Amino acid sequence: MKLTKEELIEKIQGSEVADEVKMSLLEDVSDSFETIDKSKFIEVEKYDELKDKYIKRFSEGAVTEEAPATEEPEVNHEIQISDLFEEV
């Protein structure tokens, strides 16, 4: 059974131990239960998710076949001689 910080403190205060031992235990409990800034953990988690996403994305791109080249229509480059000279 897990106890919350408050429940653990009440249990220590209700125990029949020397006051010095109680104080030591209470200090240890309050130090152990300090609030932790979880923003760094969230940033690392997001970084790992993005890293996995891009590794998956780019590794899949390397495995896939090349896209077929699109065929361009042929352009007729024939020039008529009459197009080159103007009649005067």
C-alpha positions in Angstrom: 0.0 0.0 0.0 1.4 3.4 -1.0 1.1 6.3 1.3 0.9 9.9 0.4 3.3 12.4 2.0 0.7 13.6 4.5 -0.2 10.0 5.5 3.4 9.1 6.0 4.1 12.2 8.1 1.0 11.4 10.3 2.2 7.8 10.7 5.7 9.0 11.8 4.3 11.5 14.2 2.0 8.8 15.7 4.8 6.3 16.2 6.4 5.8 19.6 10.0 6.7 18.8 12.4 9.2 20.1 11.8 12.8 19.1 15.3 13.0 17.4 14.4 10.0 15.2 11.0 11.5 14.4 12.6 14.7 13.3 15.2 12.9 11.2 12.5 10.8 9.5 10.3 13.8 8.9 13.1 15.7 7.3 13.9 12.7 5.1 10.3 12.4 4.0 9.9 16.1 3.2 13.2 16.1 1.2 12.1 12.9 -0.7 8.7 14.3 -1.6 9.8 17.6 -3.0 7.9 18.7 -6.1 9.8 17.9 -9.3 9.8 20.2 -12.3 8.4 17.9 -15.0 8.7 20.3 -17.9 12.2 18.9 -18.7 10.8 15.4 -18.8 8.0 16.5 -21.1 10.5 18.2 -23.4 12.7 15.1 -23.6 9.7 13.0 -24.3 8.5 15.3 -27.1 12.1 15.3 -28.5 12.2 11.5 -28.5 8.8 11.3 -30.2 9.9 13.7 -32.9 13.2 12.0 -33.4 11.5 8.6 -33.8 9.0 10.1 -36.2 11.6 11.6 -38.5 13.8 8.5 -38.3 10.8 6.4 -39.4 9.9 8.9 -42.1 13.3 9.2 -43.7 14.3 5.6 -43.3 11.0 4.6 -45.1 11.9 7.1 -47.9 15.2 5.4 -48.5 13.6 2.0 -48.8 10.8 2.9 -51.2 11.3 2.7 -55.0 12.1 5.7 -57.0 9.2 7.5 -58.5 8.8 6.9 -62.2 10.0 9.7 -64.3 7.2 11.7 -65.9 7.2 11.6 -69.7 7.4 15.0 -71.3 5.6 15.5 -74.6 7.9 15.8 -77.6 8.3 19.3 -78.8 8.6 19.9 -82.5 11.6 22.1 -83.2 11.3 22.3 -86.9 11.7 25.7 -88.4 10.4 26.6 -91.8 12.7 28.7 -94.0 9.8 31.0 -94.8 9.6 31.8 -91.1 13.1 33.1 -91.0 12.9 35.6 -93.8 10.4 38.4 -94.2 9.2 39.2 -97.6 9.9 42.7 -98.7 
